[in-house]
């Protein structure tokens, strides 16, 4: 596991919704995609991720496919 701390830039937020129709439950995943010092970071959560442009953040996670898939800490 790797830790990265820095200023968030190019912050984008989206959601992914799965389930429905034949499945009785619907799951919403909140996704924040941003950069720290030019490095792409992706965070997923069941709750909204409140990161703004210029916020100082610390994340921990694993690198794969050119990005760090992380959790805010």
PDB file of N, H, CA, C and O in Angstrom:
ATOM      1  N   UNK A   1       0.848  -1.173   0.000  1.00  0.00           N
ATOM      2  CA  UNK A   1       0.000   0.000   0.000  1.00  0.00           C
ATOM      3  C   UNK A   1       0.895   1.238   0.000  1.00  0.00           C
ATOM      4  O   UNK A   1       1.928   1.282   0.668  1.00  0.00           O
ATOM      5  N   UNK A   2       0.473   2.228  -0.757  1.00  0.00           N
ATOM      6  H   UNK A   2      -0.366   2.192  -1.300  1.00  0.00           H
ATOM      7  CA  UNK A   2       1.251   3.441  -0.935  1.00  0.00           C
ATOM      8  C   UNK A   2       0.452   4.650  -0.441  1.00  0.00           C
ATOM      9  O   UNK A   2      -0.759   4.720  -0.648  1.00  0.00           O
ATOM     10  N   UNK A   3       1.125   5.593   0.207  1.00  0.00           N
ATOM     11  H   UNK A   3       2.110   5.536   0.375  1.00  0.00           H
ATOM     12  CA  UNK A   3       0.490   6.840   0.661  1.00  0.00           C
ATOM     13  C   UNK A   3       0.964   7.998  -0.209  1.00  0.00           C
ATOM     14  O   UNK A   3       2.142   8.091  -0.556  1.00  0.00           O
ATOM     15  N   UNK A   4       0.021   8.884  -0.555  1.00  0.00           N
ATOM     16  H   UNK A   4      -0.935   8.808  -0.272  1.00  0.00           H
ATOM     17  CA  UNK A   4       0.344  10.073  -1.333  1.00  0.00           C
ATOM     18  C   UNK A   4      -0.364  11.252  -0.684  1.00  0.00           C
ATOM     19  O   UNK A   4      -1.549  11.166  -0.361  1.00  0.00           O
ATOM     20  N   UNK A   5       0.359  12.357  -0.489  1.00  0.00           N
ATOM     21  H   UNK A   5       1.322  12.427  -0.751  1.00  0.00           H
ATOM     22  CA  UNK A   5      -0.226  13.562   0.091  1.00  0.00           C
ATOM     23  C   UNK A   5       0.117  14.739  -0.810  1.00  0.00           C
ATOM     24  O   UNK A   5       1.242  14.857  -1.296  1.00  0.00           O
ATOM     25  N   UNK A   6      -0.865  15.610  -1.027  1.00  0.00           N
ATOM     26  H   UNK A   6      -1.778  15.515  -0.632  1.00  0.00           H
ATOM     27  CA  UNK A   6      -0.620  16.784  -1.853  1.00  0.00           C
ATOM     28  C   UNK A   6      -1.888  17.566  -2.107  1.00  0.00           C
ATOM     29  O   UNK A   6      -2.912  17.353  -1.457  1.00  0.00           O
ATOM     30  N   UNK A   7      -1.803  18.479  -3.068  1.00  0.00           N
ATOM     31  H   UNK A   7      -0.971  18.652  -3.596  1.00  0.00           H
ATOM     32  CA  UNK A   7      -2.923  19.348  -3.403  1.00  0.00           C
ATOM     33  C   UNK A   7      -3.685  18.753  -4.580  1.00  0.00           C
ATOM     34  O   UNK A   7      -3.105  18.446  -5.621  1.00  0.00           O
ATOM     35  N   UNK A   8      -4.995  18.597  -4.399  1.00  0.00           N
ATOM     36  H   UNK A   8      -5.467  18.847  -3.553  1.00  0.00           H
ATOM     37  CA  UNK A   8      -5.843  18.018  -5.442  1.00  0.00           C
ATOM     38  C   UNK A   8      -6.049  19.016  -6.579  1.00  0.00           C
ATOM     39  O   UNK A   8      -6.336  20.190  -6.346  1.00  0.00           O
ATOM     40  N   UNK A   9      -5.899  18.533  -7.808  1.00  0.00           N
ATOM     41  H   UNK A   9      -5.666  17.579  -7.998  1.00  0.00           H
ATOM     42  CA  UNK A   9      -6.166  19.359  -8.985  1.00  0.00           C
ATOM     43  C   UNK A   9      -6.962  18.537  -9.990  1.00  0.00           C
ATOM     44  O   UNK A   9      -7.012  17.309  -9.906  1.00  0.00           O
ATOM     45  N   UNK A  10      -7.582  19.224 -10.937  1.00  0.00           N
ATOM     46  H   UNK A  10      -7.542  20.221 -11.005  1.00  0.00           H
ATOM     47  CA  UNK A  10      -8.398  18.592 -11.971  1.00  0.00           C
ATOM     48  C   UNK A  10      -9.425  17.636 -11.355  1.00  0.00           C
ATOM     49  O   UNK A  10      -9.589  16.507 -11.816  1.00  0.00           O
ATOM     50  N   UNK A  11     -10.116  18.106 -10.304  1.00  0.00           N
ATOM     51  H   UNK A  11      -9.983  19.024  -9.930  1.00  0.00           H
ATOM     52  CA  UNK A  11     -11.076  17.276  -9.564  1.00  0.00           C
ATOM     53  C   UNK A  11     -12.351  17.083 -10.387  1.00  0.00           C
ATOM     54  O   UNK A  11     -12.961  18.045 -10.855  1.00  0.00           O
ATOM     55  N   UNK A  12     -12.737  15.818 -10.552  1.00  0.00           N
ATOM     56  H   UNK A  12     -12.242  15.037 -10.172  1.00  0.00           H
ATOM     57  CA  UNK A  12     -13.992  15.466 -11.221  1.00  0.00           C
ATOM     58  C   UNK A  12     -14.720  14.458 -10.345  1.00  0.00           C
ATOM     59  O   UNK A  12     -14.095  13.609  -9.709  1.00  0.00           O
ATOM     60  N   UNK A  13     -16.034  14.555 -10.316  1.00  0.00           N
ATOM     61  H   UNK A  13     -16.542  15.244 -10.833  1.00  0.00           H
ATOM     62  CA  UNK A  13     -16.858  13.632  -9.541  1.00  0.00           C
ATOM     63  C   UNK A  13     -17.919  13.012 -10.439  1.00  0.00           C
ATOM     64  O   UNK A  13     -18.469  13.671 -11.321  1.00  0.00           O
ATOM     65  N   UNK A  14     -18.193  11.738 -10.200  1.00  0.00           N
ATOM     66  H   UNK A  14     -17.746  11.203  -9.484  1.00  0.00           H
ATOM     67  CA  UNK A  14     -19.228  11.033 -10.942  1.00  0.00           C
ATOM     68  C   UNK A  14     -19.822   9.963 -10.035  1.00  0.00           C
ATOM     69  O   UNK A  14     -19.367   9.773  -8.907  1.00  0.00           O
ATOM     70  N   UNK A  15     -20.833   9.270 -10.529  1.00  0.00           N
ATOM     71  H   UNK A  15     -21.203   9.425 -11.446  1.00  0.00           H
ATOM     72  CA  UNK A  15     -21.409   8.148  -9.791  1.00  0.00           C
ATOM     73  C   UNK A  15     -21.575   6.966 -10.728  1.00  0.00           C
ATOM     74  O   UNK A  15     -21.628   7.119 -11.948  1.00  0.00           O
ATOM     75  N   UNK A  16     -21.655   5.782 -10.130  1.00  0.00           N
ATOM     76  H   UNK A  16     -21.612   5.658  -9.139  1.00  0.00           H
ATOM     77  CA  UNK A  16     -21.958   4.562 -10.852  1.00  0.00           C
ATOM     78  C   UNK A  16     -23.136   3.911 -10.134  1.00  0.00           C
ATOM     79  O   UNK A  16     -23.082   3.692  -8.924  1.00  0.00           O
ATOM     80  N   UNK A  17     -24.190   3.605 -10.869  1.00  0.00           N
ATOM     81  H   UNK A  17     -24.234   3.784 -11.852  1.00  0.00           H
ATOM     82  CA  UNK A  17     -25.379   2.986 -10.283  1.00  0.00           C
ATOM     83  C   UNK A  17     -25.505   1.584 -10.853  1.00  0.00           C
ATOM     84  O   UNK A  17     -25.442   1.393 -12.067  1.00  0.00           O
ATOM     85  N   UNK A  18     -25.685   0.591  -9.965  1.00  0.00           N
ATOM     86  H   UNK A  18     -25.735   0.745  -8.978  1.00  0.00           H
ATOM     87  CA  UNK A  18     -25.852  -0.783 -10.418  1.00  0.00           C
ATOM     88  C   UNK A  18     -27.030  -1.418  -9.696  1.00  0.00           C
ATOM     89  O   UNK A  18     -27.430  -0.980  -8.617  1.00  0.00           O
ATOM     90  N   UNK A  19     -27.575  -2.456 -10.314  1.00  0.00           N
ATOM     91  H   UNK A  19     -27.250  -2.812 -11.190  1.00  0.00           H
ATOM     92  CA  UNK A  19     -28.738  -3.136  -9.746  1.00  0.00           C
ATOM     93  C   UNK A  19     -30.003  -2.673 -10.442  1.00  0.00           C
ATOM     94  O   UNK A  19     -29.950  -2.099 -11.530  1.00  0.00           O
ATOM     95  N   UNK A  20     -31.132  -2.923  -9.814  1.00  0.00           N
ATOM     96  H   UNK A  20     -31.175  -3.389  -8.930  1.00  0.00           H
ATOM     97  CA  UNK A  20     -32.410  -2.520 -10.382  1.00  0.00           C
ATOM     98  C   UNK A  20     -33.120  -3.679 -11.045  1.00  0.00           C
ATOM     99  O   UNK A  20     -32.770  -4.835 -10.807  1.00  0.00           O
ATOM    100  N   UNK A  21     -34.100  -3.396 -11.865  1.00  0.00           N
ATOM    101  H   UNK A  21     -34.384  -2.457 -12.059  1.00  0.00           H
ATOM    102  CA  UNK A  21     -34.993  -4.329 -12.547  1.00  0.00           C
ATOM    103  C   UNK A  21     -35.170  -5.654 -11.819  1.00  0.00           C
ATOM    104  O   UNK A  21     -36.001  -5.726 -10.914  1.00  0.00           O
ATOM    105  N   UNK A  22     -34.438  -6.700 -12.162  1.00  0.00           N
ATOM    106  H   UNK A  22     -33.762  -6.641 -12.897  1.00  0.00           H
ATOM    107  CA  UNK A  22     -34.614  -8.012 -11.530  1.00  0.00           C
ATOM    108  C   UNK A  22     -33.989  -8.082 -10.150  1.00  0.00           C
ATOM    109  O   UNK A  22     -34.348  -8.939  -9.343  1.00  0.00           O
ATOM    110  N   UNK A  23     -33.063  -7.191  -9.881  1.00  0.00           N
ATOM    111  H   UNK A  23     -32.771  -6.495 -10.537  1.00  0.00           H
ATOM    112  CA  UNK A  23     -32.404  -7.130  -8.579  1.00  0.00           C
ATOM    113  C   UNK A  23     -33.165  -6.119  -7.736  1.00  0.00           C
ATOM    114  O   UNK A  23     -33.409  -5.005  -8.200  1.00  0.00           O
ATOM    115  N   UNK A  24     -33.543  -6.465  -6.528  1.00  0.00           N
ATOM    116  H   UNK A  24     -33.345  -7.370  -6.151  1.00  0.00           H
ATOM    117  CA  UNK A  24     -34.365  -5.569  -5.712  1.00  0.00           C
ATOM    118  C   UNK A  24     -33.597  -4.387  -5.147  1.00  0.00           C
ATOM    119  O   UNK A  24     -34.212  -3.401  -4.741  1.00  0.00           O
ATOM    120  N   UNK A  25     -32.284  -4.455  -5.110  1.00  0.00           N
ATOM    121  H   UNK A  25     -31.784  -5.256  -5.440  1.00  0.00           H
ATOM    122  CA  UNK A  25     -31.521  -3.340  -4.538  1.00  0.00           C
ATOM    123  C   UNK A  25     -30.733  -2.600  -5.616  1.00  0.00           C
ATOM    124  O   UNK A  25     -30.323  -3.175  -6.624  1.00  0.00           O
ATOM    125  N   UNK A  26     -30.537  -1.320  -5.369  1.00  0.00           N
ATOM    126  H   UNK A  26     -30.870  -0.853  -4.550  1.00  0.00           H
ATOM    127  CA  UNK A  26     -29.748  -0.472  -6.251  1.00  0.00           C
ATOM    128  C   UNK A  26     -28.577   0.051  -5.440  1.00  0.00           C
ATOM    129  O   UNK A  26     -28.757   0.515  -4.314  1.00  0.00           O
ATOM    130  N   UNK A  27     -27.386  -0.019  -6.001  1.00  0.00           N
ATOM    131  H   UNK A  27     -27.240  -0.396  -6.916  1.00  0.00           H
ATOM    132  CA  UNK A  27     -26.180   0.450  -5.318  1.00  0.00           C
ATOM    133  C   UNK A  27     -25.617   1.645  -6.064  1.00  0.00           C
ATOM    134  O   UNK A  27     -25.432   1.600  -7.280  1.00  0.00           O
ATOM    135  N   UNK A  28     -25.342   2.723  -5.322  1.00  0.00           N
ATOM    136  H   UNK A  28     -25.492   2.760  -4.334  1.00  0.00           H
ATOM    137  CA  UNK A  28     -24.724   3.908  -5.893  1.00  0.00           C
ATOM    138  C   UNK A  28     -23.303   4.016  -5.359  1.00  0.00           C
ATOM    139  O   UNK A  28     -23.089   4.003  -4.147  1.00  0.00           O
ATOM    140  N   UNK A  29     -22.334   4.122  -6.258  1.00  0.00           N
ATOM    141  H   UNK A  29     -22.507   4.132  -7.243  1.00  0.00           H
ATOM    142  CA  UNK A  29     -20.937   4.308  -5.886  1.00  0.00           C
ATOM    143  C   UNK A  29     -20.504   5.698  -6.332  1.00  0.00           C
ATOM    144  O   UNK A  29     -20.631   6.048  -7.506  1.00  0.00           O
ATOM    145  N   UNK A  30     -19.995   6.487  -5.396  1.00  0.00           N
ATOM    146  H   UNK A  30     -19.892   6.202  -4.443  1.00  0.00           H
ATOM    147  CA  UNK A  30     -19.492   7.828  -5.689  1.00  0.00           C
ATOM    148  C   UNK A  30     -18.012   7.705  -6.042  1.00  0.00           C
ATOM    149  O   UNK A  30     -17.254   7.022  -5.354  1.00  0.00           O
ATOM    150  N   UNK A  31     -17.611   8.374  -7.120  1.00  0.00           N
ATOM    151  H   UNK A  31     -18.227   8.929  -7.680  1.00  0.00           H
ATOM    152  CA  UNK A  31     -16.236   8.274  -7.614  1.00  0.00           C
ATOM    153  C   UNK A  31     -15.652   9.673  -7.769  1.00  0.00           C
ATOM    154  O   UNK A  31     -16.246  10.535  -8.416  1.00  0.00           O
ATOM    155  N   UNK A  32     -14.492   9.889  -7.173  1.00  0.00           N
ATOM    156  H   UNK A  32     -14.010   9.188  -6.647  1.00  0.00           H
ATOM    157  CA  UNK A  32     -13.736  11.130  -7.352  1.00  0.00           C
ATOM    158  C   UNK A  32     -12.461  10.788  -8.105  1.00  0.00           C
ATOM    159  O   UNK A  32     -11.731   9.871  -7.731  1.00  0.00           O
ATOM    160  N   UNK A  33     -12.203  11.533  -9.167  1.00  0.00           N
ATOM    161  H   UNK A  33     -12.796  12.278  -9.471  1.00  0.00           H
ATOM    162  CA  UNK A  33     -10.985  11.365  -9.954  1.00  0.00           C
ATOM    163  C   UNK A  33     -10.264  12.701  -9.927  1.00  0.00           C
ATOM    164  O   UNK A  33     -10.848  13.733 -10.257  1.00  0.00           O
ATOM    165  N   UNK A  34      -9.001  12.683  -9.535  1.00  0.00           N
ATOM    166  H   UNK A  34      -8.527  11.844  -9.267  1.00  0.00           H
ATOM    167  CA  UNK A  34      -8.240  13.924  -9.429  1.00  0.00           C
ATOM    168  C   UNK A  34      -6.765  13.624  -9.565  1.00  0.00           C
ATOM    169  O   UNK A  34      -6.361  12.468  -9.692  1.00  0.00           O
ATOM    170  N   UNK A  35      -5.966  14.671  -9.537  1.00  0.00           N
ATOM    171  H   UNK A  35      -6.293  15.610  -9.433  1.00  0.00           H
ATOM    172  CA  UNK A  35      -4.521  14.498  -9.611  1.00  0.00           C
ATOM    173  C   UNK A  35      -3.860  15.102  -8.385  1.00  0.00           C
ATOM    174  O   UNK A  35      -4.324  16.097  -7.827  1.00  0.00           O
ATOM    175  N   UNK A  36      -2.763  14.474  -7.981  1.00  0.00           N
ATOM    176  H   UNK A  36      -2.385  13.666  -8.434  1.00  0.00           H
ATOM    177  CA  UNK A  36      -1.869  15.016  -6.958  1.00  0.00           C
ATOM    178  C   UNK A  36      -0.493  15.031  -7.604  1.00  0.00           C
ATOM    179  O   UNK A  36       0.058  13.979  -7.931  1.00  0.00           O
ATOM    180  N   UNK A  37       0.061  16.225  -7.787  1.00  0.00           N
ATOM    181  H   UNK A  37      -0.386  17.079  -7.522  1.00  0.00           H
ATOM    182  CA  UNK A  37       1.366  16.401  -8.432  1.00  0.00           C
ATOM    183  C   UNK A  37       1.447  15.652  -9.758  1.00  0.00           C
ATOM    184  O   UNK A  37       2.443  14.987 -10.043  1.00  0.00           O
ATOM    185  N   UNK A  38       0.382  15.764 -10.576  1.00  0.00           N
ATOM    186  H   UNK A  38      -0.427  16.304 -10.345  1.00  0.00           H
ATOM    187  CA  UNK A  38       0.360  15.147 -11.895  1.00  0.00           C
ATOM    188  C   UNK A  38       0.034  13.670 -11.911  1.00  0.00           C
ATOM    189  O   UNK A  38      -0.022  13.064 -12.981  1.00  0.00           O
ATOM    190  N   UNK A  39      -0.181  13.082 -10.758  1.00  0.00           N
ATOM    191  H   UNK A  39      -0.136  13.574  -9.889  1.00  0.00           H
ATOM    192  CA  UNK A  39      -0.476  11.655 -10.666  1.00  0.00           C
ATOM    193  C   UNK A  39      -1.977  11.438 -10.542  1.00  0.00           C
ATOM    194  O   UNK A  39      -2.623  12.054  -9.694  1.00  0.00           O
ATOM    195  N   UNK A  40      -2.538  10.568 -11.378  1.00  0.00           N
ATOM    196  H   UNK A  40      -2.014  10.068 -12.067  1.00  0.00           H
ATOM    197  CA  UNK A  40      -3.988  10.337 -11.354  1.00  0.00           C
ATOM    198  C   UNK A  40      -4.385   9.465 -10.173  1.00  0.00           C
ATOM    199  O   UNK A  40      -3.789   8.421  -9.908  1.00  0.00           O
ATOM    200  N   UNK A  41      -5.419   9.936  -9.468  1.00  0.00           N
ATOM    201  H   UNK A  41      -5.903  10.784  -9.683  1.00  0.00           H
ATOM    202  CA  UNK A  41      -5.944   9.248  -8.284  1.00  0.00           C
ATOM    203  C   UNK A  41      -7.423   8.985  -8.511  1.00  0.00           C
ATOM    204  O   UNK A  41      -8.133   9.840  -9.040  1.00  0.00           O
ATOM    205  N   UNK A  42      -7.890   7.810  -8.115  1.00  0.00           N
ATOM    206  H   UNK A  42      -7.312   7.116  -7.685  1.00  0.00           H
ATOM    207  CA  UNK A  42      -9.315   7.490  -8.176  1.00  0.00           C
ATOM    208  C   UNK A  42      -9.752   6.965  -6.817  1.00  0.00           C
ATOM    209  O   UNK A  42      -9.156   6.028  -6.286  1.00  0.00           O
ATOM    210  N   UNK A  43     -10.792   7.570  -6.256  1.00  0.00           N
ATOM    211  H   UNK A  43     -11.276   8.331  -6.687  1.00  0.00           H
ATOM    212  CA  UNK A  43     -11.354   7.125  -4.979  1.00  0.00           C
ATOM    213  C   UNK A  43     -12.814   6.752  -5.195  1.00  0.00           C
ATOM    214  O   UNK A  43     -13.542   7.463  -5.888  1.00  0.00           O
ATOM    215  N   UNK A  44     -13.242   5.648  -4.608  1.00  0.00           N
ATOM    216  H   UNK A  44     -12.650   5.071  -4.045  1.00  0.00           H
ATOM    217  CA  UNK A  44     -14.636   5.207  -4.672  1.00  0.00           C
ATOM    218  C   UNK A  44     -15.176   5.072  -3.257  1.00  0.00           C
ATOM    219  O   UNK A  44     -14.454   4.680  -2.340  1.00  0.00           O
ATOM    220  N   UNK A  45     -16.468   5.404  -3.086  1.00  0.00           N
ATOM    221  H   UNK A  45     -17.055   5.722  -3.830  1.00  0.00           H
ATOM    222  CA  UNK A  45     -17.086   5.329  -1.767  1.00  0.00           C
ATOM    223  C   UNK A  45     -18.596   5.183  -1.918  1.00  0.00           C
ATOM    224  O   UNK A  45     -19.167   5.558  -2.942  1.00  0.00           O
ATOM    225  N   UNK A  46     -19.230   4.638  -0.898  1.00  0.00           N
ATOM    226  H   UNK A  46     -18.767   4.333  -0.066  1.00  0.00           H
ATOM    227  CA  UNK A  46     -20.694   4.578  -0.885  1.00  0.00           C
ATOM    228  C   UNK A  46     -21.285   5.928  -0.472  1.00  0.00           C
ATOM    229  O   UNK A  46     -22.487   6.147  -0.622  1.00  0.00           O
ATOM    230  N   UNK A  47     -20.457   6.827   0.045  1.00  0.00           N
ATOM    231  H   UNK A  47     -19.480   6.649   0.167  1.00  0.00           H
ATOM    232  CA  UNK A  47     -20.865   8.173   0.449  1.00  0.00           C
ATOM    233  C   UNK A  47     -20.223   9.192  -0.501  1.00  0.00           C
ATOM    234  O   UNK A  47     -19.168   8.917  -1.072  1.00  0.00           O
ATOM    235  N   UNK A  48     -20.848  10.365  -0.679  1.00  0.00           N
ATOM    236  H   UNK A  48     -21.705  10.588  -0.215  1.00  0.00           H
ATOM    237  CA  UNK A  48     -20.229  11.394  -1.523  1.00  0.00           C
ATOM    238  C   UNK A  48     -18.818  11.746  -1.043  1.00  0.00           C
ATOM    239  O   UNK A  48     -18.560  11.819   0.158  1.00  0.00           O
ATOM    240  N   UNK A  49     -17.917  11.962  -1.995  1.00  0.00           N
ATOM    241  H   UNK A  49     -18.127  11.903  -2.971  1.00  0.00           H
ATOM    242  CA  UNK A  49     -16.532  12.313  -1.697  1.00  0.00           C
ATOM    243  C   UNK A  49     -16.398  13.819  -1.904  1.00  0.00           C
ATOM    244  O   UNK A  49     -16.533  14.310  -3.025  1.00  0.00           O
ATOM    245  N   UNK A  50     -16.136  14.536  -0.841  1.00  0.00           N
ATOM    246  H   UNK A  50     -16.026  14.137   0.069  1.00  0.00           H
ATOM    247  CA  UNK A  50     -16.114  15.995  -0.888  1.00  0.00           C
ATOM    248  C   UNK A  50     -14.688  16.509  -0.987  1.00  0.00           C
ATOM    249  O   UNK A  50     -14.058  16.831   0.021  1.00  0.00           O
ATOM    250  N   UNK A  51     -14.185  16.581  -2.214  1.00  0.00           N
ATOM    251  H   UNK A  51     -14.696  16.320  -3.032  1.00  0.00           H
ATOM    252  CA  UNK A  51     -12.855  17.114  -2.489  1.00  0.00           C
ATOM    253  C   UNK A  51     -13.035  18.270  -3.457  1.00  0.00           C
ATOM    254  O   UNK A  51     -13.719  18.134  -4.471  1.00  0.00           O
ATOM    255  N   UNK A  52     -12.431  19.397  -3.152  1.00  0.00           N
ATOM    256  H   UNK A  52     -11.875  19.508  -2.328  1.00  0.00           H
ATOM    257  CA  UNK A  52     -12.475  20.559  -4.034  1.00  0.00           C
ATOM    258  C   UNK A  52     -11.100  20.831  -4.614  1.00  0.00           C
ATOM    259  O   UNK A  52     -10.082  20.423  -4.055  1.00  0.00           O
ATOM    260  N   UNK A  53     -11.085  21.517  -5.727  1.00  0.00           N
ATOM    261  H   UNK A  53     -11.912  21.849  -6.180  1.00  0.00           H
ATOM    262  CA  UNK A  53      -9.846  21.951  -6.358  1.00  0.00           C
ATOM    263  C   UNK A  53      -9.011  22.716  -5.334  1.00  0.00           C
ATOM    264  O   UNK A  53      -9.518  23.646  -4.707  1.00  0.00           O
ATOM    265  N   UNK A  54      -7.748  22.346  -5.153  1.00  0.00           N
ATOM    266  H   UNK A  54      -7.336  21.591  -5.663  1.00  0.00           H
ATOM    267  CA  UNK A  54      -6.849  23.037  -4.240  1.00  0.00           C
ATOM    268  C   UNK A  54      -6.838  22.504  -2.817  1.00  0.00           C
ATOM    269  O   UNK A  54      -6.055  22.980  -1.994  1.00  0.00           O
ATOM    270  N   UNK A  55      -7.696  21.517  -2.499  1.00  0.00           N
ATOM    271  H   UNK A  55      -8.332  21.130  -3.167  1.00  0.00           H
ATOM    272  CA  UNK A  55      -7.680  20.914  -1.164  1.00  0.00           C
ATOM    273  C   UNK A  55      -6.412  20.091  -0.974  1.00  0.00           C
ATOM    274  O   UNK A  55      -5.941  19.449  -1.912  1.00  0.00           O
ATOM    275  N   UNK A  56      -5.864  20.108   0.226  1.00  0.00           N
ATOM    276  H   UNK A  56      -6.246  20.630   0.988  1.00  0.00           H
ATOM    277  CA  UNK A  56      -4.760  19.216   0.577  1.00  0.00           C
ATOM    278  C   UNK A  56      -5.373  17.900   1.033  1.00  0.00           C
ATOM    279  O   UNK A  56      -6.187  17.876   1.956  1.00  0.00           O
ATOM    280  N   UNK A  57      -4.981  16.804   0.385  1.00  0.00           N
ATOM    281  H   UNK A  57      -4.319  16.824  -0.365  1.00  0.00           H
ATOM    282  CA  UNK A  57      -5.535  15.488   0.701  1.00  0.00           C
ATOM    283  C   UNK A  57      -4.422  14.475   0.883  1.00  0.00           C
ATOM    284  O   UNK A  57      -3.314  14.641   0.375  1.00  0.00           O
ATOM    285  N   UNK A  58      -4.743  13.412   1.627  1.00  0.00           N
ATOM    286  H   UNK A  58      -5.644  13.276   2.041  1.00  0.00           H
ATOM    287  CA  UNK A  58      -3.841  12.275   1.762  1.00  0.00           C
ATOM    288  C   UNK A  58      -4.648  11.034   1.419  1.00  0.00           C
ATOM    289  O   UNK A  58      -5.756  10.844   1.921  1.00  0.00           O
ATOM    290  N   UNK A  59      -4.083  10.188   0.557  1.00  0.00           N
ATOM    291  H   UNK A  59      -3.183  10.342   0.149  1.00  0.00           H
ATOM    292  CA  UNK A  59      -4.739   8.959   0.147  1.00  0.00           C
ATOM    293  C   UNK A  59      -3.783   7.786   0.319  1.00  0.00           C
ATOM    294  O   UNK A  59      -2.566   7.958   0.385  1.00  0.00           O
ATOM    295  N   UNK A  60      -4.357   6.602   0.389  1.00  0.00           N
ATOM    296  H   UNK A  60      -5.346   6.463   0.335  1.00  0.00           H
ATOM    297  CA  UNK A  60      -3.558   5.380   0.445  1.00  0.00           C
ATOM    298  C   UNK A  60      -4.213   4.361  -0.463  1.00  0.00           C
ATOM    299  O   UNK A  60      -5.439   4.246  -0.489  1.00  0.00           O
ATOM    300  N   UNK A  61      -3.409   3.623  -1.206  1.00  0.00           N
ATOM    301  H   UNK A  61      -2.413   3.717  -1.185  1.00  0.00           H
ATOM    302  CA  UNK A  61      -3.974   2.626  -2.094  1.00  0.00           C
ATOM    303  C   UNK A  61      -2.918   1.918  -2.907  1.00  0.00           C
ATOM    304  O   UNK A  61      -1.735   1.916  -2.565  1.00  0.00           O
ATOM    305  N   UNK A  62      -3.377   1.307  -4.008  1.00  0.00           N
ATOM    306  H   UNK A  62      -4.337   1.308  -4.286  1.00  0.00           H
ATOM    307  CA  UNK A  62      -2.490   0.527  -4.869  1.00  0.00           C
ATOM    308  C   UNK A  62      -2.515   1.090  -6.283  1.00  0.00           C
ATOM    309  O   UNK A  62      -3.551   1.546  -6.769  1.00  0.00           O
ATOM    310  N   UNK A  63      -1.355   1.050  -6.933  1.00  0.00           N
ATOM    311  H   UNK A  63      -0.514   0.680  -6.538  1.00  0.00           H
ATOM    312  CA  UNK A  63      -1.225   1.537  -8.291  1.00  0.00           C
ATOM    313  C   UNK A  63      -1.494   0.402  -9.277  1.00  0.00           C
ATOM    314  O   UNK A  63      -1.021  -0.721  -9.104  1.00  0.00           O
ATOM    315  N   UNK A  64      -2.259   0.723 -10.306  1.00  0.00           N
ATOM    316  H   UNK A  64      -2.643   1.636 -10.447  1.00  0.00           H
ATOM    317  CA  UNK A  64      -2.532  -0.221 -11.379  1.00  0.00           C
ATOM    318  C   UNK A  64      -3.169   0.509 -12.537  1.00  0.00           C
ATOM    319  O   UNK A  64      -3.916   1.465 -12.326  1.00  0.00           O
ATOM    320  N   UNK A  65      -2.893   0.087 -13.743  1.00  0.00           N
ATOM    321  H   UNK A  65      -2.286  -0.688 -13.914  1.00  0.00           H
ATOM    322  CA  UNK A  65      -3.451   0.695 -14.956  1.00  0.00           C
ATOM    323  C   UNK A  65      -3.207   2.196 -15.022  1.00  0.00           C
ATOM    324  O   UNK A  65      -4.061   2.942 -15.501  1.00  0.00           O
ATOM    325  N   UNK A  66      -2.048   2.648 -14.543  1.00  0.00           N
ATOM    326  H   UNK A  66      -1.355   2.042 -14.154  1.00  0.00           H
ATOM    327  CA  UNK A  66      -1.677   4.048 -14.648  1.00  0.00           C
ATOM    328  C   UNK A  66      -2.304   4.985 -13.648  1.00  0.00           C
ATOM    329  O   UNK A  66      -2.142   6.201 -13.757  1.00  0.00           O
ATOM    330  N   UNK A  67      -3.025   4.446 -12.666  1.00  0.00           N
ATOM    331  H   UNK A  67      -3.157   3.458 -12.578  1.00  0.00           H
ATOM    332  CA  UNK A  67      -3.617   5.310 -11.646  1.00  0.00           C
ATOM    333  C   UNK A  67      -3.518   4.660 -10.281  1.00  0.00           C
ATOM    334  O   UNK A  67      -3.346   3.447 -10.160  1.00  0.00           O
ATOM    335  N   UNK A  68      -3.630   5.491  -9.254  1.00  0.00           N
ATOM    336  H   UNK A  68      -3.770   6.477  -9.352  1.00  0.00           H
ATOM    337  CA  UNK A  68      -3.655   5.001  -7.881  1.00  0.00           C
ATOM    338  C   UNK A  68      -5.107   4.885  -7.469  1.00  0.00           C
ATOM    339  O   UNK A  68      -5.810   5.893  -7.392  1.00  0.00           O
ATOM    340  N   UNK A  69      -5.569   3.673  -7.203  1.00  0.00           N
ATOM    341  H   UNK A  69      -4.998   2.854  -7.265  1.00  0.00           H
ATOM    342  CA  UNK A  69      -6.915   3.450  -6.682  1.00  0.00           C
ATOM    343  C   UNK A  69      -6.800   3.517  -5.176  1.00  0.00           C
ATOM    344  O   UNK A  69      -6.139   2.685  -4.555  1.00  0.00           O
ATOM    345  N   UNK A  70      -7.454   4.526  -4.583  1.00  0.00           N
ATOM    346  H   UNK A  70      -7.991   5.202  -5.087  1.00  0.00           H
ATOM    347  CA  UNK A  70      -7.130   4.890  -3.211  1.00  0.00           C
ATOM    348  C   UNK A  70      -8.352   5.123  -2.333  1.00  0.00           C
ATOM    349  O   UNK A  70      -9.488   5.191  -2.804  1.00  0.00           O
ATOM    350  N   UNK A  71      -8.074   5.243  -1.045  1.00  0.00           N
ATOM    351  H   UNK A  71      -7.152   5.188  -0.662  1.00  0.00           H
ATOM    352  CA  UNK A  71      -9.019   5.643  -0.024  1.00  0.00           C
ATOM    353  C   UNK A  71      -8.498   6.898   0.623  1.00  0.00           C
ATOM    354  O   UNK A  71      -7.303   6.997   0.901  1.00  0.00           O
ATOM    355  N   UNK A  72      -9.375   7.872   0.873  1.00  0.00           N
ATOM    356  H   UNK A  72     -10.345   7.791   0.647  1.00  0.00           H
ATOM    357  CA  UNK A  72      -8.948   9.071   1.591  1.00  0.00           C
ATOM    358  C   UNK A  72      -8.608   8.707   3.024  1.00  0.00           C
ATOM    359  O   UNK A  72      -9.299   7.901   3.647  1.00  0.00           O
ATOM    360  N   UNK A  73      -7.532   9.308   3.553  1.00  0.00           N
ATOM    361  H   UNK A  73      -6.971   9.963   3.047  1.00  0.00           H
ATOM    362  CA  UNK A  73      -7.183   9.088   4.963  1.00  0.00           C
ATOM    363  C   UNK A  73      -6.951  10.412   5.641  1.00  0.00           C
ATOM    364  O   UNK A  73      -6.647  10.450   6.833  1.00  0.00           O
TER     365      UNK A  73
END
